[in-house]
Amino acid sequence: MTEQFFCPKRNYGEVRVKVKLTNAIDEALVSRGMLNPNMLRVCETEALVDTGAVRTVLPMSIYSS
């Protein structure tokens, strides 16, 4: 028999962190000397942390830039 614990629903706050997203293809080209480092596409933004997530979801505005 396994012991089960009851945890009443609590109102937890959101956890947000600053993230820096870098285009992986651009990074590879920069490392091979095929792209000027100034042309590397980078986006710094704030992200919501979801500890149960199995995928990363990006807003279209970040994806297309």
KOLKE-238293 format. One record per atom (N, C-alpha, C, O): residue in three letters; chain; y, z, x. Coordinates in Angstrom, 3 decimals, decimal comma, always signed. Each point is the difference from the previous one (the first is absolute). Example, Ala and Ser with C-alpha at 12.3 -4.5 7.8 and 13.67 -1.06 7.14 Angstrom:
BEGIN
+-------+------+----------+----------+----------+
| vexnu | nuse |       c2 |       c3 |       c1 |
+-------+------+----------+----------+----------+
|   ALA |    A |   -5,690 |   +7,800 |  +13,190 |
|   ALA |    A |   +1,190 |   +0,000 |   -0,890 |
|   ALA |    A |   +1,200 |   +0,000 |   +0,900 |
|   ALA |    A |   -0,019 |   +0,665 |   +1,036 |
|   SER |    A |   +1,069 |   -1,385 |   -1,386 |
|   SER |    A |   +1,190 |   +0,060 |   +0,820 |
|   SER |    A |   +1,090 |   +0,730 |   -0,770 |
|   SER |    A |   +1,108 |   +0,169 |   +0,509 |
+-------+------+----------+----------+----------+
END
This chain:
BEGIN
+-------+------+----------+----------+----------+
| vexnu | nuse |       c2 |       c3 |       c1 |
+-------+------+----------+----------+----------+
|   MET |    A |   -1,175 |   +0,000 |   +0,840 |
|   MET |    A |   +1,175 |   +0,000 |   -0,840 |
|   MET |    A |   +1,242 |   +0,000 |   +0,888 |
|   MET |    A |   +0,115 |   +0,823 |   +0,908 |
|   THR |    A |   +0,809 |   -1,739 |   -1,165 |
|   THR |    A |   +1,222 |   -0,056 |   +0,790 |
|   THR |    A |   +1,101 |   +0,774 |   -0,704 |
|   THR |    A |   +0,099 |   -0,004 |   -1,227 |
|   GLU |    A |   +0,694 |   +0,645 |   +1,998 |
|   GLU |    A |   +1,109 |   +0,779 |   -0,539 |
|   GLU |    A |   +1,180 |   -0,925 |   -0,265 |
|   GLU |    A |   +0,359 |   -0,799 |   +0,866 |
|   GLN |    A |   +0,242 |   +0,890 |   -2,028 |
|   GLN |    A |   +1,133 |   -0,831 |   -0,347 |
|   GLN |    A |   +1,236 |   +0,871 |   -0,150 |
|   GLN |    A |   -0,074 |   +1,128 |   -0,487 |
|   PHE |    A |   +1,188 |   -1,657 |   +0,904 |
|   PHE |    A |   +1,257 |   +0,720 |   -0,087 |
|   PHE |    A |   +0,913 |   -0,697 |   -0,993 |
|   PHE |    A |   +0,079 |   -1,229 |   -0,022 |
|   PHE |    A |   +0,593 |   +1,989 |   -0,778 |
|   PHE |    A |   +0,956 |   -0,549 |   -0,943 |
|   PHE |    A |   +1,385 |   +0,107 |   +0,616 |
|   PHE |    A |   +0,422 |   +1,077 |   +0,420 |
|   CYS |    A |   +0,265 |   -2,175 |   -0,372 |
|   CYS |    A |   +1,364 |   -0,017 |   +0,532 |
|   CYS |    A |   +0,929 |   -0,494 |   -1,101 |
|   CYS |    A |   -0,037 |   -1,179 |   -0,354 |
|   PRO |    A |   +0,861 |   +2,054 |   -0,188 |
|   PRO |    A |   +0,899 |   -0,446 |   -1,074 |
|   PRO |    A |   +0,961 |   -1,068 |   +0,508 |
|   PRO |    A |   +0,363 |   -0,018 |   +1,176 |
|   LYS |    A |   +0,040 |   -0,862 |   -2,072 |
|   LYS |    A |   +0,923 |   -1,072 |   +0,353 |
|   LYS |    A |   +1,316 |   +0,596 |   +0,476 |
|   LYS |    A |   +0,604 |   +0,836 |   -0,671 |
|   ARG |    A |   -0,185 |   -1,276 |   +1,817 |
|   ARG |    A |   +1,258 |   +0,480 |   +0,574 |
|   ARG |    A |   +0,936 |   -1,169 |   +0,184 |
|   ARG |    A |   -0,427 |   -1,148 |   +0,122 |
|   ASN |    A |   +1,681 |   +1,447 |   -0,103 |
|   ASN |    A |   +1,007 |   -1,034 |   +0,176 |
|   ASN |    A |   +0,352 |   -0,091 |   +1,487 |
|   ASN |    A |   +0,858 |   +0,735 |   +0,489 |
|   TYR |    A |   -1,523 |   -1,636 |   +0,214 |
|   TYR |    A |   +0,253 |   -0,179 |   +1,416 |
|   TYR |    A |   +1,086 |   -1,052 |   +0,201 |
|   TYR |    A |   +0,147 |   -0,910 |   -0,816 |
|   GLY |    A |   +0,603 |   +1,036 |   +1,891 |
|   GLY |    A |   +1,033 |   -0,985 |   +0,305 |
|   GLY |    A |   -0,576 |   -1,223 |   +0,683 |
|   GLY |    A |   -1,132 |   +0,009 |   +0,483 |
|   GLU |    A |   +1,921 |   -1,042 |   -0,452 |
|   GLU |    A |   -0,400 |   -1,216 |   +0,693 |
|   GLU |    A |   +0,200 |   +0,193 |   +1,494 |
|   GLU |    A |   +0,915 |   +0,698 |   +0,437 |
|   VAL |    A |   -1,778 |   -1,325 |   +0,330 |
|   VAL |    A |   +0,138 |   +0,011 |   +1,455 |
|   VAL |    A |   +0,409 |   -1,401 |   +0,419 |
|   VAL |    A |   -0,710 |   -0,967 |   -0,274 |
|   ARG |    A |   +1,828 |   +0,859 |   +0,922 |
|   ARG |    A |   +0,498 |   -1,295 |   +0,484 |
|   ARG |    A |   +0,216 |   +0,086 |   +1,505 |
|   ARG |    A |   +0,398 |   +1,039 |   +0,529 |
|   VAL |    A |   -0,666 |   -2,139 |   +0,142 |
|   VAL |    A |   +0,160 |   -0,068 |   +1,453 |
|   VAL |    A |   +0,728 |   -1,283 |   +0,381 |
|   VAL |    A |   -0,024 |   -0,986 |   -0,736 |
|   LYS |    A |   +0,664 |   +1,014 |   +1,884 |
|   LYS |    A |   +0,610 |   -1,220 |   +0,533 |
|   LYS |    A |   -1,100 |   -0,805 |   +0,684 |
|   LYS |    A |   -0,801 |   +0,553 |   +0,753 |
|   VAL |    A |   +0,764 |   -1,846 |   -1,014 |
|   VAL |    A |   -1,000 |   -0,877 |   +0,613 |
|   VAL |    A |   +0,683 |   -1,193 |   +0,648 |
|   VAL |    A |   +1,077 |   -0,430 |   -0,412 |
|   LYS |    A |   -1,728 |   -0,081 |   +1,426 |
|   LYS |    A |   +0,477 |   -1,204 |   +0,678 |
|   LYS |    A |   -1,115 |   -1,030 |   -0,107 |
|   LYS |    A |   -1,072 |   +0,176 |   +0,579 |
|   LEU |    A |   +1,324 |   -1,244 |   -1,314 |
|   LEU |    A |   -0,979 |   -1,064 |   -0,200 |
|   LEU |    A |   +0,331 |   -1,151 |   +0,933 |
|   LEU |    A |   +1,143 |   -0,450 |   +0,066 |
|   THR |    A |   -2,141 |   -0,018 |   +0,648 |
|   THR |    A |   +0,190 |   -1,088 |   +0,960 |
|   THR |    A |   -0,982 |   -1,121 |   -0,309 |
|   THR |    A |   -1,171 |   +0,255 |   -0,278 |
|   ASN |    A |   +1,646 |   -1,492 |   +0,327 |
|   ASN |    A |   -0,856 |   -1,154 |   -0,240 |
|   ASN |    A |   -0,987 |   -0,127 |   +1,165 |
|   ASN |    A |   +0,404 |   -0,201 |   +1,145 |
|   ALA |    A |   -1,693 |   +0,319 |   -1,446 |
|   ALA |    A |   -1,038 |   +0,002 |   +1,036 |
|   ALA |    A |   -0,083 |   -1,326 |   +0,756 |
|   ALA |    A |   -0,241 |   -0,006 |   +1,207 |
|   ILE |    A |   +0,435 |   -1,103 |   -1,893 |
|   ILE |    A |   -0,048 |   -1,309 |   +0,672 |
|   ILE |    A |   +1,167 |   -0,118 |   +0,971 |
|   ILE |    A |   -0,167 |   -0,471 |   +1,125 |
|   ASP |    A |   +1,353 |   +0,901 |   -1,563 |
|   ASP |    A |   +1,163 |   -0,015 |   +0,895 |
|   ASP |    A |   -0,259 |   +0,856 |   +1,241 |
|   ASP |    A |   +0,348 |   -0,391 |   +1,114 |
|   GLU |    A |   -0,962 |   +1,560 |   -1,314 |
|   GLU |    A |   -0,299 |   +0,888 |   +1,136 |
|   GLU |    A |   -0,910 |   -0,690 |   +1,006 |
|   GLU |    A |   +0,220 |   +0,089 |   +1,208 |
|   ALA |    A |   -1,242 |   -0,775 |   -1,708 |
|   ALA |    A |   -0,925 |   -0,707 |   +0,889 |
|   ALA |    A |   +0,721 |   -1,108 |   +0,756 |
|   ALA |    A |   -0,234 |   -0,190 |   +1,194 |
|   LEU |    A |   +1,101 |   -0,537 |   -1,872 |
|   LEU |    A |   +0,752 |   -1,078 |   +0,663 |
|   LEU |    A |   +0,954 |   +0,554 |   +1,055 |
|   LEU |    A |   +0,162 |   -0,599 |   +1,063 |
|   VAL |    A |   +0,462 |   +1,725 |   -1,344 |
|   VAL |    A |   +0,898 |   +0,633 |   +0,987 |
|   VAL |    A |   -0,808 |   +0,427 |   +1,224 |
|   VAL |    A |   +0,429 |   -0,212 |   +1,134 |
|   SER |    A |   -1,599 |   +0,814 |   -1,361 |
|   SER |    A |   -0,820 |   +0,465 |   +1,134 |
|   SER |    A |   -0,498 |   -1,146 |   +0,867 |
|   SER |    A |   -0,269 |   +0,190 |   +1,186 |
|   ARG |    A |   +0,143 |   -1,385 |   -1,771 |
|   ARG |    A |   -0,435 |   -1,190 |   +0,764 |
|   ARG |    A |   +1,174 |   -0,783 |   +0,571 |
|   ARG |    A |   -0,188 |   -1,020 |   +0,665 |
|   GLY |    A |   +1,410 |   +1,505 |   -0,929 |
|   GLY |    A |   +1,178 |   -0,684 |   +0,508 |
|   GLY |    A |   +0,365 |   -1,243 |   -0,786 |
|   GLY |    A |   +0,764 |   -0,835 |   +0,483 |
|   MET |    A |   -1,300 |   +0,699 |   -1,689 |
|   MET |    A |   +0,242 |   -1,187 |   -0,802 |
|   MET |    A |   +1,108 |   +0,198 |   -1,033 |
|   MET |    A |   +0,378 |   -0,945 |   -0,692 |
|   LEU |    A |   +0,142 |   +2,168 |   +0,586 |
|   LEU |    A |   +1,063 |   +0,299 |   -0,949 |
|   LEU |    A |   +0,967 |   +0,965 |   +0,651 |
|   LEU |    A |   -0,409 |   +0,977 |   +0,628 |
|   ASN |    A |   +1,681 |   -1,252 |   -0,780 |
|   ASN |    A |   +1,032 |   +0,888 |   +0,520 |
|   ASN |    A |   -0,095 |   +1,346 |   -0,731 |
|   ASN |    A |   -0,058 |   +0,014 |   -1,229 |
|   PRO |    A |   +0,039 |   +1,110 |   +1,943 |
|   PRO |    A |   -0,082 |   +1,321 |   -0,646 |
|   PRO |    A |   +1,090 |   +0,234 |   -1,046 |
|   PRO |    A |   -0,195 |   +0,771 |   -0,939 |
|   ASN |    A |   +1,337 |   -1,433 |   +1,099 |
|   ASN |    A |   +1,075 |   +0,145 |   -0,984 |
|   ASN |    A |   -0,345 |   -0,658 |   -1,339 |
|   ASN |    A |   +0,657 |   +0,266 |   -1,007 |
|   MET |    A |   -1,676 |   -1,117 |   +0,989 |
|   MET |    A |   -0,409 |   -0,696 |   -1,220 |
|   MET |    A |   -1,116 |   +0,744 |   -0,746 |
|   MET |    A |   -0,421 |   -0,430 |   -1,073 |
|   LEU |    A |   -0,055 |   +1,539 |   +1,639 |
|   LEU |    A |   -1,059 |   +0,802 |   -0,610 |
|   LEU |    A |   +0,460 |   +0,543 |   -1,346 |
|   LEU |    A |   +1,034 |   +0,662 |   -0,083 |
|   ARG |    A |   -1,794 |   -0,938 |   -0,966 |
|   ARG |    A |   +0,377 |   +0,457 |   -1,341 |
|   ARG |    A |   -0,459 |   +1,445 |   -0,206 |
|   ARG |    A |   -1,189 |   +0,310 |   +0,061 |
|   VAL |    A |   +2,173 |   +0,565 |   -0,306 |
|   VAL |    A |   -0,242 |   +1,431 |   -0,163 |
|   VAL |    A |   +0,783 |   +0,483 |   -1,212 |
|   VAL |    A |   +1,108 |   -0,466 |   -0,264 |
|   CYS |    A |   -1,694 |   +1,402 |   -0,466 |
|   CYS |    A |   +0,673 |   +0,585 |   -1,159 |
|   CYS |    A |   -0,192 |   +1,516 |   +0,059 |
|   CYS |    A |   -1,131 |   +0,486 |   +0,036 |
|   GLU |    A |   +2,217 |   +0,245 |   -0,027 |
|   GLU |    A |   -0,066 |   +1,458 |   -0,058 |
|   GLU |    A |   +0,414 |   +0,433 |   -1,392 |
|   GLU |    A |   +1,065 |   -0,379 |   -0,486 |
|   THR |    A |   -1,916 |   +1,180 |   -0,158 |
|   THR |    A |   +0,245 |   +0,412 |   -1,375 |
|   THR |    A |   -0,650 |   +1,351 |   -0,257 |
|   THR |    A |   -0,553 |   +0,617 |   +0,911 |
|   GLU |    A |   +0,622 |   -0,169 |   -2,140 |
|   GLU |    A |   -0,620 |   +1,256 |   -0,406 |
|   GLU |    A |   -1,216 |   -0,326 |   -0,862 |
|   GLU |    A |   +0,045 |   -0,913 |   -0,824 |
|   ALA |    A |   -1,137 |   +1,666 |   +1,015 |
|   ALA |    A |   -1,226 |   -0,268 |   -0,753 |
|   ALA |    A |   -0,496 |   +1,275 |   -0,677 |
|   ALA |    A |   +0,209 |   +1,107 |   +0,497 |
|   LEU |    A |   -0,859 |   -1,285 |   -1,624 |
|   LEU |    A |   -0,623 |   +1,087 |   -0,738 |
|   LEU |    A |   -1,419 |   +0,185 |   +0,536 |
|   LEU |    A |   -0,747 |   -0,973 |   +0,112 |
|   VAL |    A |   +0,369 |   +2,201 |   +0,219 |
|   VAL |    A |   -1,330 |   +0,292 |   +0,520 |
|   VAL |    A |   -0,940 |   +0,280 |   -1,162 |
|   VAL |    A |   +0,292 |   +0,830 |   -0,861 |
|   ASP |    A |   -1,425 |   -1,530 |   +0,842 |
|   ASP |    A |   -1,042 |   +0,237 |   -0,996 |
|   ASP |    A |   -1,293 |   +0,235 |   +0,767 |
|   ASP |    A |   -0,606 |   -0,943 |   +0,509 |
|   THR |    A |   +0,185 |   +2,199 |   -0,427 |
|   THR |    A |   -1,168 |   +0,346 |   +0,817 |
|   THR |    A |   -1,302 |   -0,584 |   -0,543 |
|   THR |    A |   -0,997 |   -0,056 |   +0,721 |
|   GLY |    A |   +0,991 |   -0,375 |   -1,964 |
|   GLY |    A |   -1,207 |   -0,590 |   -0,572 |
|   GLY |    A |   -0,022 |   -1,509 |   +0,041 |
|   GLY |    A |   -0,950 |   -0,617 |   -0,482 |
|   ALA |    A |   +1,978 |   +0,008 |   +1,047 |
|   ALA |    A |   +0,093 |   -1,462 |   +0,011 |
|   ALA |    A |   -0,973 |   -0,608 |   +1,007 |
|   ALA |    A |   -0,271 |   +0,581 |   +1,052 |
|   VAL |    A |   -0,245 |   -1,751 |   -1,391 |
|   VAL |    A |   -0,884 |   -0,730 |   +0,910 |
|   VAL |    A |   +0,641 |   -1,305 |   +0,470 |
|   VAL |    A |   -0,555 |   -0,699 |   +0,848 |
|   ARG |    A |   +1,716 |   +0,377 |   -1,397 |
|   ARG |    A |   +0,730 |   -1,211 |   +0,386 |
|   ARG |    A |   +1,480 |   +0,319 |   +0,112 |
|   ARG |    A |   +0,487 |   +0,992 |   -0,541 |
|   THR |    A |   +0,208 |   -1,853 |   +1,252 |
|   THR |    A |   +1,447 |   +0,099 |   +0,096 |
|   THR |    A |   +0,605 |   -1,052 |   -0,916 |
|   THR |    A |   -0,431 |   -1,153 |   -0,008 |
|   VAL |    A |   +1,421 |   +1,554 |   -0,753 |
|   VAL |    A |   +0,678 |   -0,922 |   -0,905 |
|   VAL |    A |   +1,452 |   -0,103 |   +0,426 |
|   VAL |    A |   +0,685 |   +1,010 |   +0,164 |
|   LEU |    A |   -0,222 |   -2,244 |   +0,015 |
|   LEU |    A |   +1,384 |   -0,232 |   +0,396 |
|   LEU |    A |   +0,766 |   -0,666 |   -1,130 |
|   LEU |    A |   -0,528 |   -0,887 |   -0,671 |
|   PRO |    A |   +1,765 |   +1,307 |   +0,456 |
|   PRO |    A |   +0,821 |   -0,708 |   -0,986 |
|   PRO |    A |   +0,242 |   -1,435 |   +0,468 |
|   PRO |    A |   +0,065 |   -0,261 |   +1,201 |
|   MET |    A |   +0,066 |   -0,658 |   -2,139 |
|   MET |    A |   +0,199 |   -1,418 |   +0,332 |
|   MET |    A |   +1,257 |   -0,196 |   +0,854 |
|   MET |    A |   +0,035 |   -0,895 |   +0,844 |
|   SER |    A |   +0,986 |   +1,713 |   -1,050 |
|   SER |    A |   +1,231 |   -0,136 |   +0,774 |
|   SER |    A |   -0,235 |   +0,229 |   +1,486 |
|   SER |    A |   +0,656 |   -0,631 |   +0,828 |
|   ILE |    A |   -1,584 |   +1,527 |   -0,471 |
|   ILE |    A |   -0,321 |   +0,241 |   +1,415 |
|   ILE |    A |   -0,945 |   -1,087 |   +0,494 |
|   ILE |    A |   +0,153 |   -0,492 |   +1,118 |
|   TYR |    A |   -1,119 |   +0,115 |   -1,934 |
|   TYR |    A |   -0,985 |   -1,007 |   +0,381 |
|   TYR |    A |   +0,647 |   -1,332 |   +0,353 |
|   TYR |    A |   -0,396 |   -0,655 |   +0,964 |
|   SER |    A |   +1,392 |   +0,258 |   -1,748 |
|   SER |    A |   +0,603 |   -1,318 |   +0,186 |
|   SER |    A |   +1,071 |   -0,025 |   +1,081 |
|   SER |    A |   +0,485 |   -1,076 |   +0,348 |
|   SER |    A |   -0,104 |   +2,224 |   +0,191 |
|   SER |    A |   +1,059 |   -0,004 |   +1,030 |
|   SER |    A |   -0,551 |   -0,111 |   +1,404 |
|   SER |    A |   +0,766 |   -0,016 |   +0,964 |
+-------+------+----------+----------+----------+
END
